[in-house]
Amino acid sequence: MNIVRRLPFTAYLFLLPALLGLSLTVFVPALQAFYLSFTNFNLLTGDAPWVGLANFDRLIKDALFWKTVGNTLLYLLVAVPLLTVLPLALAIAVNNKLMGMSWFRAAYYVPVIISMVVAGIAWKFMYAENGLLNQLLIGLHLPPIEWLTSPRWAIWSVMAVTVWKGLGYYMTIYLAGLQSIPADLYEAAAIDGVDGLSRHWTITMPLMQPYMALVAVVSAIAATKVFEEVYVMTQGGPRNGSKTVIYYLYEKGFGTSQDLSYACAIGLVMFLAILVLSVINLKLSAEQ
């Protein structure tokens, strides 16, 4: 009985080192950032006079901030549906038991394990004025496109890289769901004359709805935190056309202005938005 009673305490002792590590790297810095968002922190002197809601009032009146919010919402409205639908179609395609299908699965997953910095540099060369994509357009007798130098095209070009890199990751989530569907359902549907694409519409799609909701929430959280591809490929340009909220936060906190208090205010707003999406994600995960 004494051993049984000591087990919970022992378990907490094993969790203590991880908790200390999280406190030093996550919880304490988060609390400091929360406090700094209500101050006017001077990086040189270390002074942080209390200003209350002044940073948030400034945030509401900041036109550039709202532009970055618009770019981030565009990411959510375009990238998230694509990352919800395309990986499912890809998972259905590679879920067939054909010779060499494992190689196709590995090939589609390769972009996931490639560093975003490496992928961004590679795509930047492809998007260049004399890059592969424009050479293909010229070969088709079409005018070249200013992929990364036009405010109209930059955000879409960066978004394409995000979608390309995320396809394989979400494909594996869908594959797990597809392989949990009993084969008897498809066999029964085939006896009833339901085959081809119809079986996926009547059987696969309804059973995959929890996975689709999970992928939608996870990809939405990722879309709100897009940074690396913007930093490597466009650095928010041209004319702030591809600047996201997270990149704007980085620019304010660690750029030339060194306005850490204002950056912390932006971070607090983003934290609340991501917190809502994370709670939805936890609820969806618990239902599966």
C-alpha positions as CSV (number, residue, x, y, z in Angstrom):
1,M,0.0,0.0,0.0
2,N,2.8,2.4,0.8
3,I,4.4,1.8,-2.6
4,V,1.1,2.4,-4.3
5,R,0.7,5.7,-2.4
6,R,4.2,6.8,-3.4
7,L,3.7,6.2,-7.1
8,P,1.8,9.5,-7.9
9,F,4.5,11.5,-6.1
10,T,7.3,9.6,-8.0
11,A,5.5,10.3,-11.3
12,Y,5.6,14.0,-10.5
13,L,9.3,13.8,-9.8
14,F,9.9,12.3,-13.2
15,L,7.9,15.1,-14.8
16,L,9.7,17.8,-12.8
17,P,12.8,18.2,-15.1
18,A,10.6,18.6,-18.1
19,L,8.4,21.1,-16.3
20,L,11.5,23.1,-15.3
21,G,12.7,23.1,-18.8
22,L,9.4,24.3,-20.1
23,S,9.2,27.0,-17.4
24,L,12.6,28.4,-18.4
25,T,12.0,28.3,-22.2
26,V,8.3,28.8,-22.6
27,F,6.3,29.9,-19.5
28,V,8.6,32.5,-18.0
29,P,9.4,34.2,-21.4
30,A,5.6,34.1,-22.2
31,L,4.8,35.9,-18.9
32,Q,7.6,38.4,-19.5
33,A,6.2,39.1,-23.0
34,F,2.7,39.5,-21.6
35,Y,4.0,42.1,-19.1
36,L,6.1,43.9,-21.7
37,S,3.1,44.3,-24.0
38,F,1.7,46.8,-21.4
39,T,4.9,48.8,-21.1
40,N,7.3,50.9,-23.2
41,F,10.4,48.8,-22.9
42,N,13.7,50.4,-23.8
43,L,16.2,47.8,-24.9
44,L,19.3,50.0,-24.3
45,T,18.5,51.1,-20.7
46,G,16.2,48.2,-19.6
47,D,13.5,50.6,-18.4
48,A,10.0,49.5,-18.9
49,P,7.5,52.2,-17.8
50,W,3.9,51.1,-17.6
51,V,1.7,52.4,-20.5
52,G,-1.4,50.3,-20.0
53,L,-3.3,49.7,-23.3
54,A,-1.3,52.2,-25.3
55,N,0.3,49.5,-27.4
56,F,-3.0,47.9,-28.2
57,D,-4.5,51.3,-29.1
58,R,-1.6,51.9,-31.4
59,L,-2.2,48.4,-32.9
60,I,-5.8,49.2,-33.7
61,K,-4.7,52.3,-35.6
62,D,-1.8,50.6,-37.4
63,A,-2.7,50.3,-41.1
64,L,0.2,48.0,-41.8
65,F,-0.8,45.7,-39.1
66,W,-4.3,45.3,-40.6
67,K,-2.7,44.7,-44.0
68,T,-0.7,41.8,-42.5
69,V,-3.8,40.5,-40.9
70,G,-5.4,40.6,-44.3
71,N,-2.5,38.6,-45.8
72,T,-2.7,36.1,-43.0
73,L,-6.5,35.7,-43.5
74,L,-5.9,35.2,-47.2
75,Y,-3.6,32.4,-46.2
76,L,-6.3,30.9,-44.1
77,L,-9.0,31.2,-46.8
78,V,-6.8,29.7,-49.6
79,A,-4.1,27.5,-48.1
80,V,-6.2,25.8,-45.5
81,P,-8.9,24.5,-47.9
82,L,-6.2,23.4,-50.4
83,L,-4.3,21.6,-47.6
84,T,-7.6,20.0,-46.5
85,V,-8.7,18.7,-49.9
86,L,-5.5,18.0,-51.9
87,P,-3.8,15.7,-49.3
88,L,-7.0,13.7,-49.1
89,A,-7.1,13.1,-52.8
90,L,-3.4,12.3,-52.7
91,A,-3.9,9.8,-49.8
92,I,-6.7,8.1,-51.7
93,A,-4.4,7.7,-54.7
94,V,-1.5,6.2,-52.8
95,N,-3.7,4.0,-50.6
96,N,-4.0,1.5,-53.5
97,K,-2.1,-1.7,-53.2
98,L,0.0,-1.5,-56.4
99,M,3.6,-2.3,-57.1
100,G,6.0,0.5,-56.1
101,M,3.3,2.5,-54.2
102,S,5.5,2.8,-51.2
103,W,8.0,4.7,-53.3
104,F,5.3,7.2,-54.3
105,R,4.4,7.7,-50.6
106,A,8.0,8.4,-49.8
107,A,8.4,10.8,-52.7
108,Y,5.4,12.8,-51.6
109,Y,6.7,13.0,-48.1
110,V,10.2,14.2,-49.0
111,P,9.2,17.9,-49.0
112,V,8.1,17.6,-45.4
113,I,11.6,16.6,-44.1
114,I,13.3,19.2,-46.2
115,S,14.2,22.4,-44.3
116,M,12.0,25.3,-45.2
117,V,15.1,27.5,-45.6
118,V,16.4,25.0,-48.2
119,A,13.0,24.7,-49.9
120,G,12.6,28.5,-49.9
121,I,16.0,29.1,-51.6
122,A,15.3,26.4,-54.2
123,W,11.8,27.9,-55.0
124,K,13.3,31.4,-55.1
125,F,15.6,30.3,-57.9
126,M,12.7,28.7,-59.7
127,Y,10.7,31.9,-59.3
128,A,13.5,34.0,-60.6
129,E,13.2,36.1,-63.7
130,N,15.2,33.6,-65.7
131,G,14.1,30.7,-63.5
132,L,12.5,27.4,-64.5
133,L,8.9,28.5,-64.3
134,N,9.4,31.5,-66.5
135,Q,11.4,29.4,-68.9
136,L,8.5,27.0,-69.2
137,L,6.1,30.0,-69.8
138,I,8.4,31.3,-72.5
139,G,8.5,27.9,-74.1
140,L,4.7,27.9,-74.2
141,H,4.8,31.4,-75.8
142,L,3.4,33.0,-72.7
143,P,4.8,36.2,-71.0
144,P,7.0,35.6,-67.9
145,I,5.5,36.4,-64.5
146,E,7.1,38.5,-61.7
147,W,6.5,35.8,-59.2
148,L,8.3,37.4,-56.2
149,T,8.7,41.0,-57.4
150,S,5.1,41.9,-58.0
151,P,2.7,42.8,-55.1
152,R,0.0,40.9,-56.9
153,W,1.8,37.7,-57.3
154,A,4.2,37.5,-54.3
155,I,1.7,36.3,-51.7
156,W,0.4,33.6,-54.0
157,S,3.9,32.4,-54.9
158,V,4.8,32.1,-51.2
159,M,1.5,30.3,-50.5
160,A,2.2,27.8,-53.2
161,V,5.4,26.8,-51.4
162,T,3.5,26.4,-48.1
163,V,0.9,24.1,-49.8
164,W,3.6,22.1,-51.6
165,K,5.5,21.5,-48.4
166,G,2.5,20.5,-46.4
167,L,0.9,18.0,-48.8
168,G,2.9,15.0,-47.6
169,Y,2.4,15.7,-43.9
170,Y,-1.3,15.9,-44.1
171,M,-1.4,13.0,-46.5
172,T,0.0,10.7,-43.8
173,I,-2.8,11.8,-41.4
174,Y,-5.4,10.9,-44.0
175,L,-3.6,7.6,-44.8
176,A,-4.0,6.6,-41.2
177,G,-7.7,7.3,-41.4
178,L,-8.2,5.5,-44.7
179,Q,-6.5,2.4,-43.5
180,S,-8.8,2.3,-40.5
181,I,-11.9,2.0,-42.8
182,P,-13.0,-1.7,-43.0
183,A,-12.6,-3.1,-46.5
184,D,-16.0,-4.8,-46.1
185,L,-17.8,-1.5,-46.6
186,Y,-16.3,-1.1,-50.0
187,E,-17.0,-4.7,-50.9
188,A,-20.7,-4.2,-49.8
189,A,-20.9,-1.0,-51.9
190,A,-19.5,-2.8,-54.9
191,I,-22.2,-5.5,-54.6
192,D,-24.8,-2.7,-54.6
193,G,-23.3,-1.2,-57.7
194,V,-21.4,1.7,-56.1
195,D,-17.9,1.8,-57.4
196,G,-15.2,4.2,-58.7
197,L,-15.5,7.7,-57.4
198,S,-19.0,7.1,-56.1
199,R,-17.7,4.8,-53.3
200,H,-15.4,7.5,-52.1
201,W,-18.2,10.1,-52.1
202,T,-20.6,7.8,-50.2
203,I,-18.2,5.9,-47.9
204,T,-14.8,7.6,-47.7
205,M,-15.8,11.2,-47.3
206,P,-18.4,10.7,-44.4
207,L,-15.9,8.5,-42.5
208,M,-13.0,10.9,-43.0
209,Q,-14.9,14.0,-41.8
210,P,-13.2,14.0,-38.3
211,Y,-9.8,13.7,-40.0
212,M,-10.7,16.5,-42.4
213,A,-11.7,18.8,-39.5
214,L,-8.5,17.9,-37.6
215,V,-6.4,18.7,-40.7
216,A,-8.3,22.0,-41.3
217,V,-7.6,23.2,-37.7
218,V,-3.9,22.1,-37.7
219,S,-3.3,23.7,-41.1
220,A,-5.1,26.9,-39.9
221,I,-2.7,27.1,-36.9
222,A,0.3,26.6,-39.2
223,A,-1.0,29.2,-41.6
224,T,-1.2,31.8,-38.9
225,K,2.4,31.2,-38.0
226,V,3.9,31.4,-41.5
227,F,7.4,33.0,-41.3
228,E,10.3,31.0,-42.8
229,E,9.1,31.1,-46.4
230,V,8.3,34.8,-46.2
231,Y,11.7,35.6,-44.6
232,V,13.7,33.6,-47.1
233,M,11.8,34.4,-50.3
234,T,10.4,37.9,-50.1
235,Q,11.1,39.4,-46.6
236,G,7.5,40.7,-46.6
237,G,7.8,42.5,-49.9
238,P,7.3,43.9,-52.4
239,R,5.5,46.8,-50.8
240,N,4.4,44.6,-47.9
241,G,2.4,42.4,-50.3
242,S,3.5,39.1,-48.7
243,K,4.0,40.3,-45.1
244,T,2.2,38.2,-42.5
245,V,1.5,39.0,-38.9
246,I,4.3,36.8,-37.6
247,Y,6.8,38.4,-39.9
248,Y,5.6,41.9,-38.9
249,L,6.0,40.9,-35.2
250,Y,9.6,39.8,-36.0
251,E,10.3,43.0,-37.9
252,K,9.1,45.2,-35.1
253,G,10.8,43.3,-32.3
254,F,14.1,42.4,-34.0
255,G,14.3,44.8,-36.9
256,T,15.7,48.3,-37.0
257,S,13.0,49.7,-34.7
258,Q,13.7,47.2,-31.8
259,D,10.2,48.0,-30.5
260,L,9.8,44.9,-28.3
261,S,6.8,46.1,-26.4
262,Y,4.8,46.7,-29.6
263,A,6.0,43.3,-30.8
264,C,4.8,41.7,-27.6
265,A,1.4,43.3,-28.1
266,I,1.2,41.8,-31.6
267,G,2.3,38.4,-30.1
268,L,-0.4,38.5,-27.4
269,V,-3.1,39.1,-30.1
270,M,-1.7,36.2,-32.1
271,F,-1.5,34.0,-29.0
272,L,-5.2,34.5,-28.3
273,A,-6.1,33.6,-32.0
274,I,-3.9,30.5,-31.9
275,L,-5.3,29.5,-28.5
276,V,-8.8,29.4,-29.9
277,L,-7.7,27.2,-32.8
278,S,-5.7,25.0,-30.4
279,V,-8.7,24.4,-28.1
280,I,-10.7,23.4,-31.2
281,N,-7.9,21.1,-32.2
282,L,-7.9,19.4,-28.7
283,K,-11.7,18.9,-28.8
284,L,-11.5,17.3,-32.3
285,S,-8.6,15.1,-31.2
286,A,-10.6,14.0,-28.1
287,E,-13.6,13.0,-30.3
288,Q,-11.5,10.6,-32.4
